[in-house]
Amino acid sequence: MIDTGTAASLTKTTDFKKSIRRSHHRQRYLWLGFLAAVVLLLSVFHAGFFLYSALVVTGLLLAAMGMASTSLLGIKIRRSLANTEINLGEAADAWLTIENQKGLPALWTFWQDHIDADLDVEGAACHYKTFPPNQKHELKYRLHSTRRGLFRVGPTVVETSGPLGLVRRFLVGHTVDFITVLPRVVSIRKGLSQGQRPVHQVPRRRSIFEDPSRFMGMREYRPGDSMRRIHWRATARSGKIQVKLFEPSVLTGLLLAVDMGLGSYPQTRTKPRNIDPLMELTVTAAASLGEYVLAGDQRVGLISNGTDAAERYPEDWTGGTFRRLDLALEKAGLHVQTSAYQPVEIEPAKGHWQYDRLLSALARLLPSASIELPDLLMTELPRLPRSLVLMVVTPVISAALTGVLESLKRSGIETGIIWTRLPEQQPFLPAALPQNIPVYPITNDADLEQLGGQSL
């Protein structure tokens, strides 16, 4: 049963909708009455010329509206990209085809491909033409960028107008494509000798964790041993309870923890549209280190407190026809949209496919002010794999980060720090330098190359 409060709320909502409907009807009747009064006055005062002029202007406006709307019928838009992922300095060819598929001409047609401002365009991405029936036109241009990231190509906006330009209509294309500009990678595996692994794989004798896949032997049962470790076959043969022994777990890869907190990059916070060299150095260091470990046939994962650039765009878009250009662009989602925060994560894996995933994620990584890296690491502590080295890539070594890393090390997780700094910054050591945790200062490509051949 519906309670009294709910029923009253439903009644109020229904009454409100009825009042809005009555208001719309009143406005419509008022406009009709006004037009009737104008026609009556013009007839009474024998203003035949003015009445004739009003009818002619009204007819011209209606004809212009009909011509503009008809011109958009049967317009098909297609776009194709040669590559959706490019490196810095490379270019991707794009082809845009506009076709008039109806038996009537499309008059005074202007179309333009709206491309992200951070993408540079070589060639014309717009054109003006009157389309004869069943004809198409193709534009070709090239896209490249001097900064990494995820950039959108499209949608295409087609504009038509009436003979006098008083009426305009816009058609927004259905297709939207994206180009990922990958980060710069410094090859540091030159010092990696044949058969050498970047992350050492010797057993960790001081580790409190054991690897069930590394069987070492057996011994007699002791009070406190888990029932899951009992070797039942050996127990049946010997008549005494036998317990399996395993070697300590080994380190088999790297988990990159990339700091993308907005507070770590002052230049990005003050000038968000400019390229932050410190941020790009951090991303380059993470990409280079990931490529170095993957080349040694070991696993690499990623976790970051940044945000994915894809979250700025709507998940779906179906296009449409609009009377106003600003409404068309707003519906197409060209404006930045804020969404709920989610950490960027990639499950540890190895191989060329994992390398492509890692570069794409780092290319789309943007700073976020939602959570600091030490808080993220403490939140994710139960899920952090202990068979990987946790390598933090950050420009800021704070007391909070040092405390968290020392806690992780006591819990059995090997940790390290890639400390990125710009060459012009003062070479001083932070006061909160962690104890017994390796720190690798990185200021340029030469520092990254020196990591080659080291066991992390």
C-alpha positions as CSV (number, residue, x, y, z in Angstrom):
1,M,0.0,0.0,0.0
2,I,1.1,3.6,-0.7
3,D,1.3,5.7,2.5
4,T,-0.3,9.1,2.8
5,G,3.0,11.1,2.3
6,T,3.8,9.3,-1.0
7,A,0.2,9.7,-2.2
8,A,0.4,13.4,-1.4
9,S,3.7,13.7,-3.2
10,L,2.4,12.0,-6.3
11,T,-0.7,14.3,-6.3
12,K,1.5,17.4,-6.1
13,T,3.7,16.1,-8.9
14,T,0.6,15.5,-11.1
15,D,-0.9,18.9,-10.3
16,F,2.4,20.5,-11.2
17,K,2.6,18.8,-14.6
18,K,-1.0,19.8,-15.3
19,S,-0.3,23.4,-14.4
20,I,2.7,23.4,-16.8
21,R,0.6,22.0,-19.5
22,R,-2.1,24.6,-19.0
23,S,0.6,27.3,-19.0
24,H,1.8,26.1,-22.4
25,H,-1.7,26.1,-23.8
26,R,-2.3,29.7,-22.6
27,Q,0.9,30.9,-24.2
28,R,-0.1,29.2,-27.5
29,Y,-3.6,30.8,-27.4
30,L,-2.0,34.2,-26.6
31,W,0.3,34.0,-29.6
32,L,-2.6,33.0,-31.9
33,G,-4.7,35.8,-30.6
34,F,-1.9,38.3,-31.1
35,L,-1.4,37.2,-34.7
36,A,-5.2,37.3,-35.3
37,A,-5.3,40.9,-33.9
38,V,-2.5,42.0,-36.1
39,V,-4.2,40.6,-39.2
40,L,-7.5,42.2,-38.2
41,L,-5.9,45.6,-37.7
42,L,-4.1,45.5,-41.0
43,S,-7.4,44.6,-42.7
44,V,-9.4,47.3,-40.9
45,F,-6.9,50.0,-41.9
46,H,-6.7,48.8,-45.4
47,A,-3.0,48.0,-45.0
48,G,-3.0,45.6,-47.8
49,F,0.6,46.2,-48.8
50,F,1.9,45.6,-45.3
51,L,-0.2,42.4,-45.0
52,Y,1.1,41.2,-48.3
53,S,4.7,42.0,-47.2
54,A,4.2,40.1,-43.9
55,L,2.9,37.1,-45.8
56,V,5.8,37.2,-48.3
57,V,8.4,37.4,-45.5
58,T,6.7,34.5,-43.6
59,G,6.6,32.5,-46.8
60,L,10.3,33.1,-47.5
61,L,11.3,32.1,-44.0
62,L,9.3,28.9,-44.2
63,A,10.8,28.2,-47.6
64,A,14.3,28.8,-46.2
65,M,13.7,26.5,-43.3
66,G,12.5,23.8,-45.6
67,M,15.5,24.2,-47.9
68,A,18.0,24.1,-45.0
69,S,16.3,21.0,-43.4
70,T,16.0,19.2,-46.8
71,S,19.7,19.8,-47.6
72,L,20.7,17.8,-44.5
73,L,18.6,14.8,-45.6
74,G,20.7,11.9,-47.0
75,I,24.0,13.4,-45.9
76,K,26.4,10.6,-44.9
77,I,29.7,11.1,-43.1
78,R,32.6,8.7,-43.0
79,R,36.0,9.0,-41.5
80,S,39.0,6.6,-41.5
81,L,42.4,6.8,-39.7
82,A,45.5,5.1,-40.9
83,N,46.7,4.7,-37.2
84,T,45.0,5.1,-33.9
85,E,48.3,5.0,-31.9
86,I,51.4,7.0,-32.9
87,N,54.7,7.8,-31.3
88,L,55.8,11.4,-30.6
89,G,56.9,12.9,-33.9
90,E,54.9,10.6,-36.1
91,A,51.8,11.5,-38.1
92,A,48.5,9.7,-38.8
93,D,46.7,10.1,-42.1
94,A,42.9,10.8,-42.0
95,W,40.3,10.7,-44.7
96,L,36.9,12.4,-44.4
97,T,34.2,11.6,-46.9
98,I,30.9,13.5,-47.2
99,E,28.2,12.1,-49.5
100,N,24.8,13.4,-50.6
101,Q,22.8,10.2,-51.2
102,K,19.4,11.9,-52.1
103,G,18.1,12.9,-55.4
104,L,18.0,16.6,-54.5
105,P,21.0,19.0,-54.2
106,A,22.4,20.0,-50.9
107,L,22.7,23.7,-51.2
108,W,25.3,26.0,-49.4
109,T,26.9,23.2,-47.4
110,F,29.8,23.8,-45.1
111,W,31.4,21.0,-43.1
112,Q,34.2,20.9,-40.6
113,D,35.9,18.1,-38.6
114,H,36.3,19.3,-35.0
115,I,39.7,18.1,-33.9
116,D,41.2,18.3,-30.4
117,A,43.2,21.5,-30.0
118,D,46.3,19.6,-28.9
119,L,46.4,17.8,-32.3
120,D,48.2,19.6,-35.1
121,V,46.5,19.4,-38.6
122,E,48.3,19.4,-41.9
123,G,45.8,20.1,-44.7
124,A,42.2,21.3,-44.8
125,A,39.8,19.7,-42.3
126,C,36.9,21.8,-43.6
127,H,35.3,22.6,-47.0
128,Y,32.4,24.6,-48.5
129,K,30.4,23.3,-51.5
130,T,27.0,22.8,-53.0
131,F,26.4,19.1,-53.5
132,P,24.7,17.9,-56.7
133,P,22.5,14.8,-56.2
134,N,24.3,11.5,-55.5
135,Q,27.8,13.0,-55.2
136,K,30.5,12.8,-52.6
137,H,33.6,14.7,-51.7
138,E,36.7,13.5,-49.8
139,L,39.2,15.5,-47.6
140,K,42.6,14.2,-46.7
141,Y,44.7,15.6,-43.9
142,R,47.4,14.5,-41.4
143,L,47.4,14.6,-37.6
144,H,50.4,14.8,-35.3
145,S,51.1,16.1,-31.8
146,T,54.1,17.3,-29.7
147,R,52.6,15.9,-26.5
148,R,51.4,12.5,-25.3
149,G,47.8,11.9,-24.6
150,L,44.4,10.8,-25.9
151,F,43.0,13.1,-28.5
152,R,39.6,13.1,-30.2
153,V,39.0,13.5,-33.9
154,G,35.4,14.5,-34.6
155,P,32.6,14.8,-34.7
156,T,32.0,16.3,-38.1
157,V,29.6,19.3,-38.1
158,V,27.7,20.0,-41.4
159,E,26.0,23.4,-41.8
160,T,23.5,24.5,-44.3
161,S,21.5,27.7,-44.6
162,G,18.8,29.3,-46.6
163,P,19.3,31.7,-49.6
164,L,19.6,34.8,-47.4
165,G,21.5,33.1,-44.5
166,L,18.8,33.9,-42.0
167,V,18.1,30.2,-41.3
168,R,20.8,27.7,-40.4
169,R,20.7,24.0,-39.6
170,F,23.5,21.8,-38.3
171,L,24.1,18.0,-38.7
172,V,26.5,16.3,-36.3
173,G,28.1,13.1,-37.5
174,H,27.8,9.8,-35.7
175,T,31.5,8.8,-35.9
176,V,34.1,10.0,-33.3
177,D,37.6,8.6,-33.4
178,F,40.5,8.8,-31.0
179,I,44.3,9.0,-31.5
180,T,46.7,7.9,-28.7
181,V,50.1,9.6,-28.8
182,L,52.4,7.3,-26.9
183,P,55.0,8.5,-24.4
184,R,58.7,8.7,-25.1
185,V,60.7,5.6,-24.2
186,V,64.4,5.6,-23.4
187,S,66.0,2.2,-24.2
188,I,67.9,1.1,-21.1
189,R,68.1,-2.6,-21.8
190,K,71.5,-2.2,-23.7
191,G,73.3,-3.2,-20.5
192,L,71.2,-6.3,-20.1
193,S,73.4,-9.3,-20.8
194,Q,72.1,-12.5,-22.3
195,G,70.0,-14.5,-19.8
196,Q,70.1,-11.7,-17.2
197,R,66.9,-10.7,-15.5
198,P,66.2,-7.1,-14.5
199,V,64.5,-8.1,-11.3
200,H,66.6,-10.7,-9.3
201,Q,64.9,-14.1,-8.9
202,V,67.0,-15.5,-6.0
203,P,64.9,-16.8,-3.1
204,R,64.3,-14.2,-0.4
205,R,65.6,-16.0,2.7
206,R,64.2,-13.4,5.0
207,S,60.8,-13.5,3.5
208,I,57.9,-14.6,5.7
209,F,56.0,-15.8,2.6
210,E,56.5,-19.1,0.7
211,D,55.9,-20.0,-2.9
212,P,53.7,-23.2,-3.1
213,S,55.2,-24.0,-6.5
214,R,58.7,-24.3,-5.1
215,F,58.6,-27.6,-3.2
216,M,61.8,-28.1,-1.1
217,G,61.2,-31.2,1.1
218,M,59.3,-32.6,4.1
219,R,59.6,-32.7,7.9
220,E,57.6,-34.1,10.8
221,Y,54.5,-32.3,12.0
222,R,54.9,-29.6,14.6
223,P,52.2,-28.0,16.7
224,G,50.9,-24.9,14.8
225,D,51.5,-26.3,11.3
226,S,48.6,-25.8,8.9
227,M,46.5,-28.8,7.9
228,R,46.8,-27.7,4.3
229,R,50.6,-28.4,4.4
230,I,50.3,-32.0,5.4
231,H,51.7,-34.5,2.8
232,W,49.2,-37.3,3.1
233,R,51.0,-39.8,0.9
234,A,54.2,-39.5,2.8
235,T,52.3,-39.7,6.1
236,A,50.7,-43.0,5.0
237,R,54.0,-44.4,4.0
238,S,56.0,-43.4,7.2
239,G,53.2,-43.7,9.7
240,K,54.0,-40.3,11.0
241,I,52.5,-37.0,10.0
242,Q,54.7,-35.3,7.4
243,V,54.5,-31.6,6.4
244,K,55.5,-30.1,3.1
245,L,58.4,-27.5,3.0
246,F,58.6,-24.8,0.4
247,E,61.2,-22.3,-0.6
248,P,60.6,-18.6,0.2
249,S,58.9,-16.7,-2.6
250,V,61.0,-15.1,-5.3
251,L,60.7,-11.7,-7.1
252,T,59.4,-12.2,-10.6
253,G,58.7,-8.7,-11.9
254,L,57.9,-5.1,-11.2
255,L,54.8,-3.2,-10.1
256,L,55.0,0.5,-11.2
257,A,53.4,2.9,-8.8
258,V,53.3,6.2,-10.8
259,D,52.6,9.4,-8.8
260,M,50.1,11.5,-10.6
261,G,48.8,13.6,-7.7
262,L,48.1,17.2,-8.8
263,G,50.2,18.5,-5.8
264,S,53.3,16.8,-7.1
265,Y,53.4,19.0,-10.3
266,P,53.1,22.7,-9.5
267,Q,53.4,23.8,-13.1
268,T,50.4,21.6,-14.1
269,R,48.4,23.1,-11.3
270,T,49.1,26.7,-12.3
271,K,49.2,26.2,-16.1
272,P,47.2,23.1,-17.0
273,R,47.4,23.7,-20.8
274,N,51.2,23.7,-20.9
275,I,53.4,20.7,-21.1
276,D,54.9,19.9,-17.7
277,P,58.5,18.6,-18.3
278,L,58.6,17.1,-14.8
279,M,55.4,15.1,-15.5
280,E,56.7,13.9,-18.9
281,L,60.0,12.8,-17.3
282,T,58.0,10.8,-14.7
283,V,55.9,9.1,-17.4
284,T,59.0,8.5,-19.6
285,A,60.8,6.9,-16.6
286,A,57.9,4.6,-15.9
287,A,57.6,3.6,-19.6
288,S,61.3,3.0,-20.0
289,L,61.5,0.9,-16.8
290,G,58.5,-1.1,-17.9
291,E,60.1,-1.8,-21.3
292,Y,63.3,-2.8,-19.6
293,V,61.7,-5.4,-17.3
294,L,59.4,-6.8,-20.0
295,A,62.4,-7.2,-22.3
296,G,63.8,-9.6,-19.6
297,D,60.7,-11.8,-19.9
298,Q,59.3,-10.7,-16.5
299,R,56.0,-9.4,-15.4
300,V,55.1,-5.7,-15.1
301,G,52.0,-4.1,-13.6
302,L,50.8,-0.5,-13.1
303,I,49.0,1.4,-10.4
304,S,48.5,5.2,-10.3
305,N,46.5,7.8,-8.5
306,G,46.0,9.7,-11.7
307,T,43.0,9.5,-14.0
308,D,42.4,8.1,-17.5
309,A,42.0,10.8,-20.2
310,A,39.1,8.7,-21.7
311,E,36.9,9.7,-18.7
312,R,36.7,13.2,-20.2
313,Y,34.5,12.0,-23.0
314,P,31.0,10.5,-23.0
315,E,30.7,6.7,-23.4
316,D,28.3,6.9,-26.3
317,W,27.3,9.4,-29.0
318,T,24.6,8.9,-31.7
319,G,24.8,12.2,-33.5
320,G,21.8,14.4,-34.5
321,T,20.5,17.5,-36.2
322,F,20.4,20.8,-34.3
323,R,19.3,24.4,-34.9
324,R,22.2,25.9,-33.0
325,L,25.9,25.2,-33.3
326,D,26.7,25.6,-29.6
327,L,24.0,23.1,-28.7
328,A,25.4,20.7,-31.3
329,L,28.9,20.9,-29.8
330,E,27.6,20.6,-26.3
331,K,25.6,17.5,-27.1
332,A,28.6,16.0,-28.9
333,G,30.6,16.2,-25.6
334,L,33.4,18.5,-26.8
335,H,33.4,20.1,-23.4
336,V,35.3,18.4,-20.6
337,Q,33.0,16.2,-18.4
338,T,33.8,15.3,-14.8
339,S,33.3,11.7,-13.7
340,A,33.8,9.7,-10.6
341,Y,37.5,9.0,-9.7
342,Q,38.9,5.5,-10.3
343,P,42.6,4.6,-9.9
344,V,44.4,3.5,-13.1
345,E,45.4,-0.1,-12.8
346,I,46.9,-2.8,-15.1
347,E,47.2,-6.4,-13.9
348,P,50.8,-7.7,-13.9
349,A,51.7,-9.7,-17.0
350,K,54.5,-10.1,-19.5
351,G,54.9,-10.1,-23.3
352,H,54.5,-7.6,-26.1
353,W,50.8,-7.3,-25.5
354,Q,51.4,-6.1,-22.0
355,Y,53.9,-3.6,-23.3
356,D,51.3,-2.1,-25.6
357,R,48.8,-1.9,-22.7
358,L,51.3,-0.2,-20.5
359,L,52.3,2.4,-23.1
360,S,48.6,3.2,-23.8
361,A,47.8,3.6,-20.1
362,L,50.8,5.8,-19.5
363,A,49.9,7.9,-22.6
364,R,46.4,8.6,-21.3
365,L,47.5,9.2,-17.7
366,L,46.5,12.6,-16.3
367,P,47.0,14.2,-12.9
368,S,44.3,14.1,-10.4
369,A,43.6,15.8,-7.0
370,S,41.4,13.0,-5.7
371,I,43.9,10.9,-3.6
372,E,47.6,11.0,-2.7
373,L,49.8,8.1,-3.6
374,P,50.6,7.1,0.0
375,D,46.9,6.8,0.8
376,L,46.3,4.8,-2.4
377,L,49.1,2.4,-1.5
378,M,47.8,1.8,2.0
379,T,44.3,1.3,0.6
380,E,45.6,-1.3,-2.0
381,L,47.9,-3.0,0.5
382,P,45.9,-6.2,0.7
383,R,45.9,-6.6,-3.1
384,L,49.6,-5.7,-3.7
385,P,51.5,-8.8,-5.0
386,R,54.4,-9.8,-2.9
387,S,56.2,-11.5,-5.7
388,L,56.8,-8.2,-7.5
389,V,59.1,-5.3,-6.6
390,L,57.0,-2.2,-5.9
391,M,58.8,0.6,-7.7
392,V,57.4,4.1,-6.9
393,V,58.0,6.7,-9.7
394,T,57.5,10.1,-8.1
395,P,59.0,13.7,-8.1
396,V,58.3,14.1,-4.4
397,I,59.6,12.0,-1.5
398,S,57.5,13.0,1.4
399,A,57.4,11.8,5.0
400,A,54.0,10.1,4.4
401,L,55.4,8.2,1.4
402,T,58.5,7.1,3.3
403,G,56.4,5.8,6.2
404,V,54.1,3.9,3.9
405,L,57.1,2.3,2.0
406,E,58.8,1.3,5.2
407,S,55.5,-0.3,6.4
408,L,55.2,-2.2,3.1
409,K,58.8,-3.5,3.4
410,R,58.1,-4.8,6.9
411,S,55.0,-6.6,5.6
412,G,57.2,-8.5,3.0
413,I,57.0,-6.3,-0.1
414,E,60.3,-5.2,-1.7
415,T,60.1,-1.5,-2.6
416,G,62.2,1.1,-4.4
417,I,61.9,4.7,-5.6
418,I,62.6,6.3,-9.0
419,W,63.0,10.0,-7.9
420,T,62.4,12.3,-10.9
421,R,63.8,15.8,-10.9
422,L,64.4,18.5,-13.5
423,P,68.1,19.4,-14.2
424,E,67.6,22.9,-13.0
425,Q,66.3,21.8,-9.6
426,Q,68.7,21.8,-6.7
427,P,70.4,18.4,-6.1
428,F,69.5,18.1,-2.4
429,L,68.4,14.9,-0.7
430,P,64.9,15.0,0.9
431,A,64.8,15.0,4.7
432,A,62.4,12.1,4.6
433,L,64.8,9.7,2.8
434,P,63.7,6.1,3.6
435,Q,66.0,3.7,5.3
436,N,67.1,0.4,3.5
437,I,65.0,1.3,0.4
438,P,67.0,2.0,-2.8
439,V,66.5,5.5,-4.4
440,Y,67.4,6.1,-8.0
441,P,67.6,9.8,-8.9
442,I,66.6,10.5,-12.5
443,T,67.0,13.9,-14.1
444,N,67.6,13.1,-17.8
445,D,68.0,10.2,-20.3
446,A,71.5,9.5,-19.2
447,D,70.4,8.7,-15.7
448,L,67.8,6.3,-17.2
449,E,70.4,4.6,-19.3
450,Q,72.5,4.0,-16.3
451,L,69.8,1.7,-14.9
452,G,70.5,-0.8,-17.6
453,G,72.2,-4.0,-16.4
454,Q,71.2,-3.4,-12.8
455,S,69.1,-5.9,-10.8
456,L,66.3,-3.9,-9.3
